[in-house]
Structures are given as C-alpha cells and as structure tokens.
Amino acid sequence: MGHSSLVEDPGLSRLPPWPQLLEERETRLQALRRALVEGEQSGVAGPLDLEKIKKQARESAGLPPS
C-alpha cells in the first residue's frame, strides 16, 4: 500500500475550508451569547407548576391523565 495522506481522504475533501468553519463556529457562539443575555434580562420566570406541565404534556401527546 502507498502512503496515505489526509488530503487524499474523500471525506475530508468535502469539508469547508478551516476559516469558514471557524467563522461559522464564531457566528453560532455569538448567537448563543445573545440568547443567554436575552434570557437573563427577561427577568424571573416565576414558580413552575410541574403537575400542570405534566398534565399539559400528556394532553398534547394524547395520553390519558395519570
């Protein structure tokens, strides 16, 4: 067998170039940071009624009440 090179790997040749991958990653991280700040600034969510949440989930799934 001959020498194997990463460049010759057909799977790797279909990947976008590194700068594009890094730019996409940074774009996703910025969006995540903005969403986190929005969530923090939206205030306190208040108490959660877990029984109500479970009931609504069962109803939306078409399941009988527990």
N, C-alpha and C positions, 0 to 999 in steps of 0.2 A: 504494500500500500504506500501511496505517496504521502507527502507532508500535508497535514490538514491545517487549513487556515480559517479563522473566524470570518474573514471577508468572503470566503467561498461558501459559507453556510447559507443556503437559500432562505432559511427563516430569518436570518439577520439582515439579509439584503432588502427585505420588505419593511423593515423598521424605519421610521422617520429619522432624520439626522439628529444627533445629540442636541444641538442648540434648540431645535424645535421641541424636542422632548422636555428640555429644561424650561423653556418658555411656557409650555402648556402646564407643567407642574406648578410653576410660579403663579400662573393665572388661577389655577384651582385653589392654591393656598390663599391667595388674596380674597377670593370669593368666600372661602371658609372663614377667614378672619373677619370679613364684613358681616357675615351671618352671625358669628359669635357676638360681635359688638351689638348688632341689632337685638339679639336675644337678651343680652344683659341690660340694654337700655329700655326694653319693653316693660320692665317692671316685674313685680312678683306675680306669679301665676295664680297664687291662692291655693287653698287646700284642694286635694284631689279626693273625690269620692270613688274609691276603687270598685265598690259594688255597682255603682251606676255605670262606670266604664265597662265592667264585665257584662252587665246586662245589655248595654248598647251593642257591644261586640257580638254577643250571642244572637241578638235580634238581627243584626246586619248580615250575619253568617247563616241565618235561617235555622239556628239551633234552638231546641226547647230551653225554657228557663231552668236554672239549676235548682 
